[in-house]
Amino acid sequence: MEPYLVLKTSAALLLIAALGGAVMAVIRFSGKPHPPTWLAMLHGFIAAAAVTLLVYATFTVGLPALANGALVLFLIAAAGGVVMNLNYHWKLLPLPKWLVVVHAAIAVLGFLLLLGSIFSRPIA
């Protein structure tokens, strides 16, 4: 398994998940209490696939330190996503706007670290 291929694949999946997250944030900040369930689930599944790939690569082939830092941030963001889903979305309660912003900020920071690990690859 090529570590940088894993990083690029994870980044592509996370970019797709981020687009869905941005759509959901627009829905929430436009006044609706929560996004459609199908969109929230798709966002979570795609992000989880990317994070699972990073976890697997970390324990099998090893990843650069920046990628491991990104993984930690993605796991924290995932915890926030689970809280939003189980404590608010499924109970049909409005998602707290502050939690949406914190979740997004942590995920964006993780994505930037992931990109940093990809683009700081030593040229061989």
N, C-alpha and C positions, 0 to 999 in steps of 0.2 A: 504494500500500500504506500503510495506516494503522499507524504504529509501535505505538500502544497496543493495537490489536487483535492485533498479533503478540505483544505481551507477555502479554496476557490468554490467548491461545490456548496459548502456550508454558507459562504457569503452570498451565492446566488439564491439559495433557498431563503436566507434571511432577508434578502432584498425583496423577494416576492411577499414574504410575511409582513415586511415593513409597509409595503404598499397597501395591503389589507388593513394594517393597523392605522395608517394615515386616514383611510376611508372611514374606519370606525371612529376615529377621533373627531373627524368632521361631523359625522352623524351625531355624536354626543354633544359637541359644542354648538351644534345648530339647534339644540333644544330638546331633542328626543332623549328619553331616559337611558336607552341602550341600543346597540346595533342589532341587526338580525342575527339570530342564533347561528344560522349556517355560516355567516361570515366570521363570527367569533370562533367557531369550531375549526373552520378552515385555517384561519390565522394561527391558532394554537397548534394544530397538527403539523403545519408546514414548519413553524418555528421549532417544534419538538423534534422533528426529523433532523433539522440542522444541528440542534444541540446534541442529540443522540449520536450523530456522526462525529461531532467534536469530542464527546466523552469517549467513544470507542477508540478514536485515533490517539487520544491522550494516553490511554492505558495500553495500547498495542505498539504504536510506533513512536509515540512522543511528539509533542508539538512545541513550537517556540514559546518563550515566556509570555510574549504579548498575547498569543492565542489562548494560553491558559488563563490569563487575566480576563480576556474577553469571555471565556467560558464561565468563569465565576460570575461575571456581571449578567450573562444570559440566564444563568440559574436563578439569580436574584430576581431578574425581570420576570422569569417564568413563575416564580412564587407569587409575585404581584398579579400576574395574569390569572392564576388559579384562584386567588382571593377574589378578584373581580368577578370571575365566572361563578364560583360557588356561593359566595356571600351576597352578591348583588344581582347578577344577570339571571340566574336560575330562580331567584326569589322575586323576580320582576321589580326590583328596586332600582332607582337611578344610580348609575355608576358615579362614584365621587370623582369630580373633575380633577382634584388634586392627585388622586391615585392614578388616573389616566396619564397625567403629565409626568409623574414620577416613574411610572412603568416605561413610558416612551423614552424618557431621558436616560434611564439606565440602559435600555436596549440600544439606543443610539450610541452611547459611549462604548458599549461592548462591540458594536459594529465597527466603530472607528478603530478600536484596538485590533479587531480582526483584520481590517484592511491594512493597518500598520504592519501586522505580522506577515501579510502577503507581500506587500511592496518593499519590505526591508529584507527580502530574501537575498542572501549573498549570491553574487554572480559567479558561477563556476566555469 
